[in-house]
Amino acid sequence: MPPNGGSSVASAGHYSAVSNGSVTAPDKWYLLRTVEAARVPLGLKSTSLTLLRAMLSFMRSDRVSPAKVDAHICFASNASLAERAHVSVQTVERHISRLVDLGLVERVCSGNGKRWARRDRKGRVVLASGLSVLPMLDRHQELSDIAEEHAVFAERLRTLRDRCALALANVKNTMGLSKDDTFYQHAARLLRRAPCEDALNELLKTLSGKVVDKPQDNDTDADKLMVPDTKVEGHKEPELNPSVSSTNTSDIHLDENTVKASFPTLCAEIRTAATQRECADRMEHIASCLGLTQIWPKLCAKGPAMSFLLLGYILERGDKVRNARRYALALVRDIENGSLNWRQLLSQTIHSPRSKFAA
């Protein structure tokens, strides 16, 4: 079996020197590793390499040399190669043809196409018909150059992919893209596959342009983010969005100091949010931790300001509420029937809905 080692081109240490200073043929497993390093540009599949390894294992000599026929010719039958490579006989013939077409193996066959060996009285092979691996020796320098060039290209491609991944993460954070965004899905799909260098360069150019062209957000101040914009409230027509209450929330005016005093925990959680989108994501996460995942859309339907007030109100009183979900529903119901208004939510006095879900 071949010794362990990397796939990069090895040094001249794989050639053995004799006493007169000349250099003999290289180790056959060293030649194989050079081919393995060049497998991608050559278009070699793993089965072809497995078969090539099986061929080398049948050769008694550890070094490929034209001096002896059994030092470069494998005369094992297809059945023997198939057994050693754990493939079918048909697969062996198909991949031998592939190796011959790539110029890595040469057929040295007799008139009947059979593989055989003739030995002298001492058992030495003096004549053989089979598959010669001399092309691996003859093309060694060429294959080494191909492998080195591919290694440089692969490193450049990995670096480019990493740059694209970082740029995509930056765009996602700065622009508030979700994983459902069409552009994000396209970019992520491209990075998961094996794209060409041109496709990655184009993606990096597009990502860089999105960051440069991103409009300046004048509301990135943390204190402003704590008070959501009350002008953005989705559909106003109840028939288009039945979950939106007819209660008018456009008259909600929140004082920064009052908000900080009433909801210190929520304000502290979202103070470092960089964008409105990140602020909304953090509020959704807090709602999930409180067990309000299912009804959070219903709270958001009341408008950004009201959902902020409701979440902050429930969060500050979490230790006094037995069931946060039912308590939130009761608050929404009281807001809809007019028994509770947004000013009362800013009060330090705990509102007790008629359903009595508060402790």
C-alpha positions, 0 to 999 in steps of 0.5 A: 500500500502507498505510504501516507502523505499529502497530495502536493508535489513532493521533493527530490527526496522521493528519488533514490541516489546510487553510489555513483551519484546518479538518480534512479526512478521515482517511487511509484506511490510518489507518482500516484500522489502527483496524479491525485494532486492534479485529479481535478484539472484532469477530470479524474474520478475517485474510481479511476484513482482507485484502479490506478492504485490497484495496478501499481500494487500488482507491480513488484518493483516500488519504482517505475522504470523502463529498464525492467518490464515488471517495473512499469507493466501491470499484467493482472487481469481485469478480474484480479483488478476488479477484486482488488479495487472492489468494483465490477469487471465492466467498471475496470475496463471503462476506467482503464479506457479513461486512464489511457485517454488521459495519457496516464496509462498505455496499453502494451498488448499482444495480438490477442489483447491478453495480458501475460508475462514470460519468465526465465528459469530464475522466475524473473519477468523478461517479457510482458503484455499489459498496462504500462504506467510509463506515461506517469513517469514521462509526464511527471513534471507536467503533472507536477506543474498542473497540480501546483497551478491548481493548488494556487487556483484553489487557494485563490478561489477559497479566499474569494469565497470567504470574502463573499461570505463576509460581504454577504453577512455584512449586507445582511446585518446593515440592510436587515435582510432576512433569509427569505429575501430573494437576493440573500437566497441566491447569494447563499445558494451560489456560495454553497455550490462550486461556482466559477471564479467569474461568478464569485467576482461578480457576486462580490462586486454586487455585494460591495455595491449594495453596501456603498449604495445603502441609504443613510439611516437617520434613525440609528440613534439608540434612543430613537430606536426605542420609540418605534415610528408610529406612522408605519402601521401597515393597512388601515382598512380593516377589511384588508387586514382584519387583525388590525384594530380600529383603535387609532394609535396615531395619537400615541406620543411617547416621551423618551424619559417616560419610556425609559422609566416605565420599561428599563428592561426593554430599553436596555435590550434594544439600546444597542440595535443598529437599525430599526430592523434589528430593533424589531428582531430583538423585540420578536426574540424577547416575545418568543422568550416570554412565550408570546410567539403565536400572538406576537403578530397580533400584538404587532398588528396594533402598530409599532408603538402599541406593540412596543408598549405592550411588550415592555409592559409585560416584560417588566411584570413577568414575575407577577404574571402567571400566563404571559400569553393569556395576559397579553390577549387580555390586554389586547382585548381591553385595549380594543373595548376601550377599557385600557389606553396607551397612557395606562400602559406607561403607568407604574400601576399593574393593570389587572384585566377582567380575566385575572391572569395576573398574579 
